[in-house]
Amino acid sequence: MEDQAARLRQMVEGKTEYEAADTAEMKLSDPSAAENGTTGGSRVIAVTSGKGGVGKTNLTVNLAIALGMAGKRVIIIDADMGMANVDVILGTVSKYNLTHLMQENIELEDVLVHGPYGVNYISGGSGIENAMEWSPQERTRLLNKLASCEGLADFILVDTGAGIGKNVLDFILSADEVLLLTTPEPTALTDAYAVMKAYSLYATQKTMKLVVNRVYDENESRDVVTKLKRTAAKFLQMQVDCLGYIYEDRNMMQAVRRQMPLLAAYPHTISAKCVRAIANNLLYGGKVRVKRGWMGFLQRFIDFSG
């Protein structure tokens, strides 16, 4: 019981078992690291998964809320083509989506939704699938209008589709950081490895981190993380760190049915504490230097799609 209580305290403080030692060492060596953990502009994080149904959009929305509770400005780009999953979780409806920005009379403030619980987001829309057909003028107009997101957000979370289709790869290869979500199910692990493999082949800067959802105990999470980390190191020559895990919790499904984020509907549950721990690990788990940032993300995505 004492060990379990200690682990829970670590989670509440924002440290999973995997990150607690590194975080403590970082704070001891640099007391200002928590306040100066990010340099260079907005952090652009692509949240992805190998298969659908593992809780990717749920994690994205609840991470946005947790980061907002920590005083950070967050924008979600709902890039899961045509699914509008952020709308579903928040119980909202978007009048415009990202592709409407290519129209001369539509501006960023028209498509940026100020949703409930402090969640700001832009719906992607199915038109992104036809990015290769955009004219140079349309691409330039879209880039110019989206540019001001840089000054509106400390974090920009890109909720991609699942799998290794071209659109998904374009998003994760354009982002400075990639968060890969999986569950312990064998099919989810196989598909997660497929994403890791594709990413390792094409990414010039490999900054992928794992989150394991729907675990029943800490040993199960440890086994999943160890297996994926060893496989990535052996076959892909890529280091993959773990940001944390989320316990199986029926309250998560109840929140979806209520069309409310977990952190709003059931903020004191164990799974909500896990999400807040993951957000804290993003904030305080080590010094982060933004390399490409938001404008670099946009330019690379447009170049990839051209």
C-alpha angles and dihedrals in degrees: 000000000000092000091048091050091049091052091049091052089052090053093049089050089052100257126117119202089259095054105030097091095046093046093050091049091048093052092047094050094043115023091186094053094099091056095039101035096125130049131177108040137289117005109231112205123181111209110205145156140198094238138016125258098044095111102263099146091041089056093046095052095044092046088054090053093046092049089047090053087055090057098261125135111233135187122188120209106204098213098162093118115250094336099105089201094159088058090051095051093046095040091236137126124222117218093196136024136204095275091059086073088077087070112091095228096051119085134187093263088058095058100033105096117208095208131185123288090031094291114149116191147160119219111230102212127205091270091083087074087070094052092125089064095055115116120237089252092053092048092050092047092050093048094048094050095046093047094085091064084083091071094043101055142046089195128030111193115198110202101204130190120262127265133023103296117142095258092052092047091048090057098045094044091051095052125087091223134027126203112198116199123200140158127223092257112119093234091051091049092049091050092045090055089051089057091047091051095049091046092050091052097053109022117100092194112037110207104150122150130187133230119184116208131198099021120163097206142359094260091059091052092047091052092051094048094046092050095050095042093050093046092049092048095046102041105021102031087227130132114224120187128199121238094188146282139262123223121232105264128173088209088074091063091042089055091051091051089051089048090236130122115253093243090056099041101037108011096161099053124112092249091053089052089051092053091050089050090054090049090051091050088054089051102040107015094101144322113296125198114197106227107178101007125184098316090048089050092051094046093048093047092050091046092049091049094048 
